[in-house]
Amino acid sequence: MNSFGILKREIKAYFLNESIYKQQLVGWIIADTIKITALIFVWMNVAQTRVDVDTSYVASYYLLVMLIGKIASDFTMENGIREMINGKFSNFLIKPFNYLLEYAGRNLGNNIVRFMLFIPIFIIGVFILSANNLWVCKFNFLRFVFFAFSLVIAFIMNFLLGNIFSLPALKIKEMDGIRIFYYNTASMLSGEFIPIVFLPSFGQYLLKILPFRYTLSFPVEILLDEIDGFGILCGFLISIFWIVILIFVYKVTLKHFIKYYEAEGI
């Protein structure tokens, strides 16, 4: 089976599995609605105290952040860690292809399901924001192409980061601390908890050279015309550089921790 066939199989398997737990799907919809409402409310109130940030930008920003989060998220920190600790990870190591293909298929399946569930909320959100003159996203073809490319980069970077931070589970059986540290760090530095425009100049510069911005905020900035063509080019170069670095870090980390893997389960 080729790589595409493996991805397709895993996506289909995820769809079938999630169709069994319909209550969980409803829970996701409710949680997403509450989260986006809270974030928009909080940061719009903060924006009203600033002269350099428009409230309409904040509202549009967070609606798009939620949408992109559904497309580019990685869930290895939940599923992968669990399998490494209970010993099921051994099944992946004896297969004639890299286990990352199956992990990628699972993540894509998860993201497609969550994206489809979020679409109605997104449409309602756009309607409400437009009715209140708070929707400032204006699509054009070139920016949409850049946006699509940035989404691919966002997924790859999230996937690599998630797998790198999951690998210590091959040796360490208590991963809650590492998992919480990763999620909090990623949420803070990606622009989910704090939009980059609210940071001082030094903070904005720092986030632009770190990888986390390119997992979430960067695609939103492209759609909202927050950055010009040169900024987009620099962003792509920095993110591709980080992808190369993360691939190297992943290989080194896997080589180190796989020596400790005993597959005993607990």
C-alpha positions as CSV (number, residue, x, y, z in Angstrom):
1,M,0.0,0.0,0.0
2,N,1.4,3.4,-1.0
3,S,1.6,6.4,1.3
4,F,-1.6,8.0,0.0
5,G,-3.5,4.7,0.5
6,I,-2.3,4.5,4.1
7,L,-3.5,8.1,4.8
8,K,-6.8,7.4,3.1
9,R,-7.3,4.2,5.1
10,E,-6.6,6.0,8.4
11,I,-8.9,8.9,7.6
12,K,-11.7,6.5,6.8
13,A,-11.1,4.5,9.9
14,Y,-11.3,7.7,12.0
15,F,-14.6,8.7,10.4
16,L,-16.1,5.3,11.2
17,N,-14.9,5.4,14.8
18,E,-16.1,8.9,15.5
19,S,-19.6,8.2,14.0
20,I,-20.1,5.9,17.0
21,Y,-19.7,8.6,19.5
22,K,-22.2,11.2,18.4
23,Q,-22.4,12.8,21.9
24,Q,-18.8,13.7,21.7
25,L,-19.4,15.5,18.5
26,V,-22.1,17.6,20.1
27,G,-19.7,18.3,23.0
28,W,-17.1,19.6,20.5
29,I,-19.6,22.0,18.9
30,I,-20.7,23.4,22.3
31,A,-17.1,23.8,23.5
32,D,-16.1,25.6,20.3
33,T,-19.0,28.0,20.6
34,I,-18.2,28.9,24.2
35,K,-14.5,29.2,23.5
36,I,-14.8,31.5,20.5
37,T,-17.4,33.7,22.2
38,A,-15.2,34.1,25.3
39,L,-12.0,34.9,23.4
40,I,-13.7,37.5,21.2
41,F,-15.5,39.1,24.2
42,V,-12.3,39.3,26.2
43,W,-9.9,40.7,23.6
44,M,-12.5,43.1,22.0
45,N,-12.7,44.7,25.5
46,V,-9.0,44.9,25.7
47,A,-8.8,46.4,22.1
48,Q,-11.2,49.2,23.2
49,T,-8.4,50.4,25.6
50,R,-5.9,50.5,22.7
51,V,-5.7,53.0,19.9
52,D,-3.5,50.8,17.7
53,V,-5.8,47.7,17.6
54,D,-9.2,47.7,16.0
55,T,-12.0,45.7,17.7
56,S,-13.2,44.4,14.3
57,Y,-9.7,43.0,13.7
58,V,-9.8,41.1,16.9
59,A,-13.3,39.7,16.2
60,S,-12.3,38.5,12.7
61,Y,-8.9,37.3,14.0
62,Y,-10.4,34.9,16.5
63,L,-13.1,33.5,14.2
64,L,-10.3,32.6,11.8
65,V,-8.1,31.3,14.5
66,M,-10.8,28.8,15.5
67,L,-11.2,27.8,11.9
68,I,-7.5,27.3,11.2
69,G,-7.1,25.4,14.5
70,K,-9.6,22.9,13.2
71,I,-7.5,22.3,10.0
72,A,-4.0,22.4,11.3
73,S,-4.1,20.8,14.8
74,D,-2.2,17.8,15.9
75,F,-3.4,15.2,18.4
76,T,-0.3,13.1,18.8
77,M,0.1,14.3,22.4
78,E,-3.0,12.4,23.3
79,N,-3.1,9.3,21.1
80,G,0.6,8.8,20.5
81,I,1.6,9.1,24.1
82,R,-1.1,6.7,25.2
83,E,0.1,4.0,22.8
84,M,3.8,4.5,23.7
85,I,2.9,4.0,27.4
86,N,0.6,1.0,27.0
87,G,2.9,-0.8,24.6
88,K,0.8,-0.6,21.4
89,F,3.4,1.5,19.8
90,S,5.3,-1.7,19.1
91,N,2.8,-2.6,16.4
92,F,3.9,0.4,14.4
93,L,7.6,-0.5,14.6
94,I,7.2,-3.8,12.9
95,K,5.2,-2.5,9.9
96,P,7.0,-1.9,6.6
97,F,6.3,1.8,6.6
98,N,7.0,4.7,8.8
99,Y,4.4,5.0,11.7
100,L,4.2,8.7,11.0
101,L,2.0,8.0,8.0
102,E,-0.7,6.4,10.2
103,Y,-0.4,9.2,12.8
104,A,-0.8,11.8,10.0
105,G,-3.9,10.0,8.7
106,R,-5.5,10.0,12.1
107,N,-4.8,13.7,12.5
108,L,-6.1,14.5,9.1
109,G,-9.3,12.5,9.9
110,N,-9.7,14.3,13.2
111,N,-9.2,17.7,11.6
112,I,-11.6,17.0,8.8
113,V,-14.3,16.0,11.2
114,R,-13.8,19.0,13.5
115,F,-13.6,21.3,10.5
116,M,-16.9,20.1,9.1
117,L,-18.5,20.5,12.6
118,F,-17.2,24.0,12.9
119,I,-18.3,25.2,9.5
120,P,-21.9,26.1,10.6
121,I,-20.5,28.0,13.6
122,F,-18.1,29.8,11.3
123,I,-20.9,30.8,8.9
124,I,-23.1,32.1,11.7
125,G,-20.1,34.0,13.2
126,V,-19.3,35.7,9.8
127,F,-23.0,36.6,9.5
128,I,-23.1,38.1,13.0
129,L,-19.8,40.0,12.6
130,S,-20.8,41.3,9.2
131,A,-24.1,42.6,10.6
132,N,-22.2,44.5,13.2
133,N,-19.4,45.8,10.9
134,L,-16.8,43.6,12.6
135,W,-15.9,41.3,9.7
136,V,-12.8,42.7,8.0
137,C,-11.6,39.7,6.0
138,K,-11.6,40.4,2.3
139,F,-10.6,37.5,0.1
140,N,-8.5,37.8,-3.1
141,F,-7.0,35.0,-5.1
142,L,-3.4,35.6,-4.5
143,R,-3.8,35.9,-0.7
144,F,-5.9,32.8,-0.7
145,V,-3.1,30.9,-2.4
146,F,-0.6,32.1,0.2
147,F,-3.1,31.2,2.9
148,A,-3.5,27.7,1.5
149,F,0.3,27.2,1.5
150,S,0.5,28.5,5.0
151,L,-2.1,26.0,6.1
152,V,0.0,23.1,4.8
153,I,3.0,24.5,6.7
154,A,0.9,25.0,9.8
155,F,-0.2,21.3,9.8
156,I,3.3,20.0,9.2
157,M,4.8,22.1,11.9
158,N,2.1,21.2,14.4
159,F,2.6,17.5,13.5
160,L,6.3,17.6,13.9
161,L,6.2,19.5,17.2
162,G,3.5,17.1,18.6
163,N,5.6,14.1,17.7
164,I,8.8,15.5,19.1
165,F,7.2,16.3,22.4
166,S,5.5,12.9,22.5
167,L,8.7,10.9,22.1
168,P,9.9,11.1,25.7
169,A,6.9,8.8,26.5
170,L,9.1,6.0,25.1
171,K,11.1,6.4,28.3
172,I,9.0,8.5,30.7
173,K,5.7,7.0,31.9
174,E,4.3,10.1,33.5
175,M,3.9,12.7,30.7
176,D,1.2,15.0,32.1
177,G,3.8,17.7,32.9
178,I,5.4,17.7,29.5
179,R,2.1,17.6,27.7
180,I,0.6,20.5,29.7
181,F,3.9,22.5,29.3
182,Y,3.8,21.9,25.5
183,Y,0.1,22.9,25.1
184,N,0.4,26.0,27.2
185,T,3.6,27.1,25.4
186,A,2.1,26.5,22.0
187,S,-1.1,28.3,22.8
188,M,0.7,31.3,24.2
189,L,3.3,31.7,21.5
190,S,1.1,30.7,18.5
191,G,-1.2,33.7,19.0
192,E,-4.2,31.7,20.4
193,F,-4.2,33.1,23.9
194,I,-2.7,36.5,23.0
195,P,-2.9,38.0,19.5
196,I,0.5,39.1,18.4
197,V,-0.6,42.6,17.7
198,F,-1.1,43.2,21.4
199,L,2.5,42.4,22.2
200,P,5.3,45.1,22.3
201,S,7.7,45.3,19.4
202,F,10.3,43.0,20.9
203,G,7.7,40.4,21.7
204,Q,6.3,40.5,18.2
205,Y,9.8,40.2,16.8
206,L,10.6,37.2,19.0
207,L,7.4,35.4,18.0
208,K,8.1,36.0,14.4
209,I,11.4,34.0,14.6
210,L,10.0,31.2,16.7
211,P,8.1,28.3,15.0
212,F,4.8,28.6,17.0
213,R,3.5,31.6,15.1
214,Y,3.5,29.6,11.9
215,T,1.2,27.0,13.4
216,L,-1.7,29.3,13.8
217,S,-1.3,33.1,13.7
218,F,0.6,33.4,10.4
219,P,-2.3,32.1,8.2
220,V,-4.7,34.5,9.9
221,E,-2.4,37.5,9.4
222,I,-2.2,36.6,5.7
223,L,-6.0,36.6,5.3
224,L,-6.5,39.7,7.3
225,D,-3.9,41.6,5.2
226,E,-1.9,42.3,8.3
227,I,1.4,41.6,6.5
228,D,2.6,42.7,3.1
229,G,4.2,40.6,0.4
230,F,7.7,40.9,1.8
231,G,6.4,39.8,5.3
232,I,4.7,36.8,3.7
233,L,7.9,35.8,1.9
234,C,10.0,36.1,5.1
235,G,7.4,34.1,7.0
236,F,7.5,31.3,4.5
237,L,11.3,31.2,4.6
238,I,11.4,31.2,8.4
239,S,8.7,28.5,8.6
240,I,10.4,26.2,6.0
241,F,13.7,26.7,7.9
242,W,12.0,25.6,11.1
243,I,10.5,22.5,9.3
244,V,14.0,21.4,8.3
245,I,15.2,21.9,11.9
246,L,12.2,20.1,13.4
247,I,12.7,17.1,11.1
248,F,16.3,16.9,12.2
249,V,15.3,17.3,15.9
250,Y,12.6,14.6,15.5
251,K,15.1,12.1,14.1
252,V,17.7,12.7,16.8
253,T,15.0,12.6,19.5
254,L,13.6,9.3,18.2
255,K,17.0,7.7,17.9
256,H,17.7,8.7,21.6
257,F,14.4,7.6,23.2
258,I,13.7,4.4,21.2
259,K,16.7,2.8,23.0
260,Y,14.6,3.0,26.2
261,Y,11.4,1.6,24.9
262,E,10.4,-1.6,26.5
263,A,6.8,-1.9,25.4
264,E,5.8,-3.4,28.7
265,G,2.6,-1.3,29.2
266,I,1.3,-0.1,32.5
